[in-house]
Amino acid sequence: MLTAISLRGLFPAIPTPVKADDTIDAGAVSSMFTWLNKQGIDGVVPLGGTGEYGALARSERIKMAGLSVKAMSGKGPVIAGVLDTGFHDALQAGREFAAEGVDGLLVLTPYYTNPTQAGVRDYFLRYADASPVPILIYEIPYRTRIAIEPKILHELSRHPNIIGMKACNLDMYHFLQVVAGVDESFAVLSGEDSLFPLHLAAGAKGGIIVTACLLPRAWHRIFETATAGKTAEALSLHRRLIPLMNMAFAETNPGPMKAVMDMVGVEAPRMLAPLVQPAPALVASLRAELGRQLAISEGIA
């Protein structure tokens, strides 16, 4: 059973390789995991926003969960995203992913209905009571317009089946308040490439990082440096990645990243509607920057 102790290190948020008919490209999925596992990741998070959850057919989501479990083969936890808007659909998705063998679920805050804080609390408590595997809370208010008050997160952190969260709230003071009061059995993970070393310095146990799919060694070095207490050095390493991050998120993720993943052996640039292919000029610039960063990363070993 997955626990907070296992939520340490680097967990790439992975894209979903698809074919022209919008179904999973199993060959490209295999190539992606071959790349990632050779680079020393600590686990993976498929089927989040980076995985285009909302655009995938339900059957394809289940397939991606199973392929991820098979590809990891116990090398690290597979934490599948659950991004449904309603409780019953979200719970059914979680049960289907658990049946495929995932270790945990990353459950998004309920959105669109604009629930109260009491509603958010009860939603997660009810989900955790019913979930067959441990869950992590996914808070990303710039996408959902739902932020969770620190005191609510403190309460939720004490539920035995709620073992952590992906923190994508850009408010650093909010982050500091959350970390200050969560239970020891609860791991806060950074969900922001742009704030990763700061989150680690403030108490995050690791991160669910998008561009770690492209540069896992570079991101792992930042993690190791920061957790060794060398914050200034970690920030310096992170600063080198700012140009790449700016390009990777210049258009909606995962478009730019998918367009250049052939550079790490993954031929699957197709997007799912309503996302479209990124601008050619952006792709060319990102390709050049990624080539430069890969050359640096290979020298890190």
DAMO-V432198 format. One record per residue. N is the residue number from 1. RES is the residue in one small letter. SS is DSSP state (a for helix, b for strand, c for the rest). Layout:
N/RES/SS
N/RES/SS
This chain:
1/m/c
2/l/c
3/t/c
4/a/a
5/i/a
6/s/a
7/l/c
8/r/c
9/g/b
10/l/b
11/f/b
12/p/b
13/a/b
14/i/c
15/p/c
16/t/c
17/p/c
18/v/b
19/k/c
20/a/c
21/d/c
22/d/c
23/t/c
24/i/b
25/d/c
26/a/a
27/g/a
28/a/a
29/v/a
30/s/a
31/s/a
32/m/a
33/f/a
34/t/a
35/w/a
36/l/a
37/n/a
38/k/a
39/q/c
40/g/c
41/i/c
42/d/c
43/g/b
44/v/b
45/v/b
46/p/c
47/l/c
48/g/c
49/g/c
50/t/c
51/g/c
52/e/c
53/y/a
54/g/a
55/a/a
56/l/c
57/a/c
58/r/a
59/s/a
60/e/a
61/r/a
62/i/a
63/k/a
64/m/a
65/a/a
66/g/a
67/l/a
68/s/a
69/v/a
70/k/a
71/a/a
72/m/a
73/s/c
74/g/c
75/k/c
76/g/c
77/p/b
78/v/b
79/i/b
80/a/b
81/g/b
82/v/b
83/l/c
84/d/c
85/t/c
86/g/c
87/f/a
88/h/a
89/d/a
90/a/a
91/l/a
92/q/a
93/a/a
94/g/a
95/r/a
96/e/a
97/f/a
98/a/a
99/a/a
100/e/c
101/g/c
102/v/c
103/d/c
104/g/b
105/l/b
106/l/b
107/v/b
108/l/b
109/t/c
110/p/c
111/y/c
112/y/c
113/t/c
114/n/c
115/p/c
116/t/c
117/q/a
118/a/a
119/g/a
120/v/a
121/r/a
122/d/a
123/y/a
124/f/a
125/l/a
126/r/a
127/y/a
128/a/a
129/d/a
130/a/a
131/s/c
132/p/c
133/v/c
134/p/b
135/i/b
136/l/b
137/i/b
138/y/b
139/e/b
140/i/c
141/p/a
142/y/a
143/r/a
144/t/a
145/r/c
146/i/c
147/a/c
148/i/c
149/e/c
150/p/a
151/k/a
152/i/a
153/l/a
154/h/a
155/e/a
156/l/a
157/s/c
158/r/c
159/h/c
160/p/c
161/n/c
162/i/b
163/i/b
164/g/b
165/m/b
166/k/b
167/a/b
168/c/c
169/n/c
170/l/c
171/d/c
172/m/a
173/y/a
174/h/a
175/f/a
176/l/a
177/q/a
178/v/a
179/v/a
180/a/a
181/g/a
182/v/c
183/d/c
184/e/c
185/s/c
186/f/c
187/a/b
188/v/b
189/l/b
190/s/b
191/g/c
192/e/c
193/d/a
194/s/a
195/l/a
196/f/a
197/p/a
198/l/a
199/h/a
200/l/a
201/a/a
202/a/a
203/g/c
204/a/c
205/k/c
206/g/b
207/g/b
208/i/b
209/i/b
210/v/c
211/t/a
212/a/a
213/c/a
214/l/c
215/l/c
216/p/a
217/r/a
218/a/a
219/w/a
220/h/a
221/r/a
222/i/a
223/f/a
224/e/a
225/t/a
226/a/a
227/t/a
228/a/c
229/g/c
230/k/c
231/t/a
232/a/a
233/e/a
234/a/a
235/l/a
236/s/a
237/l/a
238/h/a
239/r/a
240/r/c
241/l/c
242/i/a
243/p/a
244/l/a
245/m/a
246/n/a
247/m/a
248/a/a
249/f/c
250/a/c
251/e/c
252/t/c
253/n/c
254/p/c
255/g/a
256/p/a
257/m/a
258/k/a
259/a/a
260/v/a
261/m/a
262/d/a
263/m/a
264/v/a
265/g/c
266/v/c
267/e/c
268/a/c
269/p/c
270/r/c
271/m/c
272/l/c
273/a/c
274/p/c
275/l/c
276/v/c
277/q/c
278/p/c
279/a/c
280/p/a
281/a/a
282/l/a
283/v/a
284/a/a
285/s/a
286/l/a
287/r/a
288/a/a
289/e/a
290/l/a
291/g/a
292/r/a
293/q/a
294/l/a
295/a/a
296/i/a
297/s/a
298/e/a
299/g/c
300/i/c
301/a/c
